[in-house]
Amino acid sequence: MKKQQLLLLLLTLFCMPLLKAQSQNDRVEIPLYGTKIPNEVAGPDEETASTEGGILRYSKVRKPTLAVYLPPKGKATGTAVLICPGGGYGIIAAQHEGYDVAKKFNEQGIAAFVLKYRLPDVKTSSQPEVAPLQDAQQALLLIRERAKEWQVNPNKVGIMGFSAGGHLASTAGTHFQKSYINNPKQTNLRPDFMLLLYPVISSDTSIAHQGSFDNLVGKNAPADEVSEFSNETKVTAKTPPTFLVHASDDKGVPVQNSLVFYEALLEHEVPAELHVYQNGGHGFGLNNKTTTDAWFERCINWLKSNKFI
């Protein structure tokens, strides 16, 4: 009897961490690069994580990772979304603009991948202005090359971004013609769709979020380097279909960023949908507390109407 009780105790102790992980829907986080990180400048790993005002923040990211959130196998639709949290290219707001959103997508049968990308820094990269884009392209490459393993349809892989993460997502969606990473299999690096939440888009000083551009290309960068990342000017007929959300009273990133991108999409006949809320400010994540309308539901409806789900 004692032997049976001991076995039962050992089995319980073994299963407890598994049950805890399952109940918390713990993420599986993998290195973004299996080999050397492109353009890496050698140095100590000084990455830090902190929580301020209930917001989880990563800073000084040197080793980019991909957090994998997969829906139950029986519920998987095959659709996947790469999520780029915001933070002005100075920090990464990984929880409310990343992990929380990924779990919400899983409820809809959508695989979600949260990108902890390198922040532009001469201490970590010899080309800091393209480091985030390299990481976004590498993440898209990984998702498509491991699509079968993750039950993903490689033709239904989109990208999502919040604030400066929206700039990164829109950069991936407008600069895909050039591979900024090693891509020996010539894997498709174009997102199939974009979901942009209060995104930084334009370098036009009348509407720009200057802090994001200063962090990305430097305060005294030449005009041509700055304009290269003014993404409303990079839209073509091949730009992916796009869903945009913004608030009129956004004092951080003016709503005009979404408006000029939407107008460029219309000009090139790219399918697009724009939702502008009267209030909400900046950085509301999943929940705009000023309205009972849920942008996430509208996003799912848009994905369905465009047959991405």
N, C-alpha and C positions, 0 to 999 in steps of 0.2 A: 504493500500500500504506500509506504514511504517513497519507494522508487517511482511509482506512478505520479505521486504528488510532485516529486522533484522534476520529473519530465514535463509535467504540466506547467510548473513554474518557469522552467527554462524556455518552453515554447511561448509562454506569455511575454517574457522579457524580450525574446527575439522579435515577436510580432509588434510590440508596442511602438518602436520607431517607425515601422512600416505603416501602421495605422495612423500615426500622427502625421506622417508625410502625406498620406492620402487625404486625410481630413483637411489639411491646410493647403492642399493642391500645390505643394512645394514645386518650385521650378527646377528643371534640369538646366544647368548653366555650363556651356562648353566654350573653350577658346575659339576665337574667330579664325585664327590662322594656325595651321598645323606646323608650319615652318616659320622662318623669320618674318617678322612683321615688316611690310614694305616701308622703306625710307626711315627705319628706326634709328634714332640716335641713342647710343648706349648711355645708360645711367641708372640710378636707383629707381625702384618702383615706389612712388610716393602717393599712390592713390589713397584717397580718404573717403569715408562714408560718414554722413552726419544727418541728423534730423532736426530741422528748424521749422517751427510753425506747423508741425505735422507732416512736413514734406521731406521725404528721403532724398538726399542729394549726394551724388558722387562727384568728386573733383579730381583733377590731375590724373585722368585715366591714361595709362600707358599700355595696358594689356586688354584690348577689346574682347568682349565676350558676347555670346548669343544665348539668351534665356529662352528655352523651348517650352511652350505650353501646348499640349496636344489634347484635343477633345476625346471622349470615349470612342473606341473604334466603331461601335455601332452607330454613332451619331455623326461621325466625320463626313463633311460635305466635299472634301477635297480642296476647298478654298483655303488660302493662307494669307496672312497679313504680317509684314515686317513693320514693327512699331519703333519709331524714333522719338524718344522723349525730348522735351525742350530744356531750356536753361541758358539761353543766350550764348551758346558755345563757350560758357564759362563753367557751368556745372551740368549735371544730368539729373532731372527730376524723375527718377526711375519708378516711383510707386504710383502716383495718381495719374501720370501720363505714360505709364508703361505696364507694370505688372497688374494693376487693377483692370486696365483695359483688356489685357490679354485674357484674363479670366472671363471677362464679359463675352469676348469672342468665342471662347470655348463653349459657353452655354448655347451658342448658336451653331455648334458643330464646326467652327472655323479654327484652324490651327493658327497660333499666334507666336511670334518670335520677337522678343524685346532686345533691341540692340544697345549695348553699352559701348558707345563709340569713343574713339580717341578725341580728345578736345585739342584744338589747334594750339601747339606749343613748340617753340623751337628747341626746347629741352628734350622733346621726345621724337620729333620728326624733322627731317631735313626739308620736307615740303608740307608744313603744317596746314596750309590752306586747302589741301586736297585729302588730308588724313581722314576726316569724317566721311567724305565721299568714297574713298577707298574701302572703308569699313562697310558702308551701305552696299556697295557693289559686291564685296566679298560675302556678305550675308545673303544677298539674293542668289549668288552663285551656289552657296552651301545649301540653301533651301531647295533649289532646283536639282542639284546633283544628288541630294539625299531624299528626293521627293517620294520615292517608293517606300523607303524606310519610315517616313513620317506620314504616309497616306495623303500626300499632297498631289494635286493636279498641277504640273509645272506650267500650265497655261492659265492658271488662276492664282497667280502670286502677286499680290499688291503691296503697296508701301503706304505707311501712315506716319504723320508727323505732327507734333504740337509745337507751336511757337518756332524757336530756332530749329527744333526737330522737323518742323514743317518746311523750313528752308532746306534742310538736308534732304528730306523726302522729295521735294520739288526739284532739287538739283539732280537727284538720281533719275527723276522722270524727264529731265530736259537735257541731260548730259550723257545719256546712255550710249550714244554713238561711239564714244571713245572708252576703251577699257583702261582704267587707272590701276588695275591689278593684273597679276599674272593669271591668264585665263587660257591655258593650253587646249582645253576642249571647246573653246569658243562658245561657252554657255551663254545663253541669252541673259543680258543684264538689264533689260528694259522691264520695269514694273508693268503688270497688266492693268493696274488701276492705281489711283492715288486718292488718299483720304487726308485732307489738310485741315487742321484745327487751329484757328487764329494764327496762321503761318506768317513768319517773316518771309517776304518775297523780294521786295524791291530795294535797290540801292539809291533810288531817288531821295535826296536829302529832305524833301518836303514830307515824305511818308515813311522813310526808312527807320528801322530799329537800329540806330547807329552802333549801339553796344555790340550787337551780334556781328555786324560787319567789321568793326574794329577788332574783335576777338578772332574773326576768321582770317582776314587778310592783312591786318595791321592798321594802325591809325594813319600812317602816312603812305599807304599803298598807292601805286600809280592808278590813274583813273581807269585804264583798260583792265587791270586786274580786278578792280572793284566791279566794273560793269559785267565782267565775265560771269559773276554770280548774281546778277540782277535777273532773276529767272523769268519774269514776265516778258523779257526780250528774247528768251530762248525757246519759246513755245513754237512748235511746228505742227503740221497735220499728223505727225507720228507721236505727239505727246499723248500719254495714256489718258483715258477718261478720268474725270476728277470730280470729287465731292468735297465741297468747302463749307466750313462753319466759322462764323465770326460774330462778335458783338459790336454794335454801333458805338458803345461807350468804352471800347478798349483803349485805355490810355497808354498801355505798354507797347503794343503793336497796332497801329491804326488800321481800321477796317479797310482802308484803301488798298492795303496789300492784297487782300483777297479779291477786291473789286477789279484791280488792274489785271490780275492773273485770270480771273473769270472772263474779262473782256478779251484777253489774248486768246483764250481757249475758244470763245465764240468766233473770233475773227478767223481762226484756222479750222473751224467746224469740228472741234473736238467735243464729244459729249461731256456735258458738265452740269452740275447742280450746285447752287449756292443758297445757304441759309444764313441770314443775318438777323440776329436777335436784337431787340431794342436795348436790352441791358445784359449784363453778365460780366463785364470787365474782361480781364485777361487771366488766363491760367486756370479756368474752371474745371478742366479735365472732363470726367464723365458727367458731372452734375452742374448744370447752370441753375443755381438756386433761385434765380429771378423769374423762372417760368416753369410751368408744369409740363411743357413740351420737352420731349426727350430726343436730343439730336441723334443718339445712338440708334433709336428705333428707325428714324428717317434714313440713317446710313444703311441699315440692314435692308430697308425697302428699296433703296437705290441700288444696292448690290444685286438684289433679286431682279429688279426691273431691267438691269443690264446683263442678266444671266451669268453673273459671277458666282452666284449661289444657285 
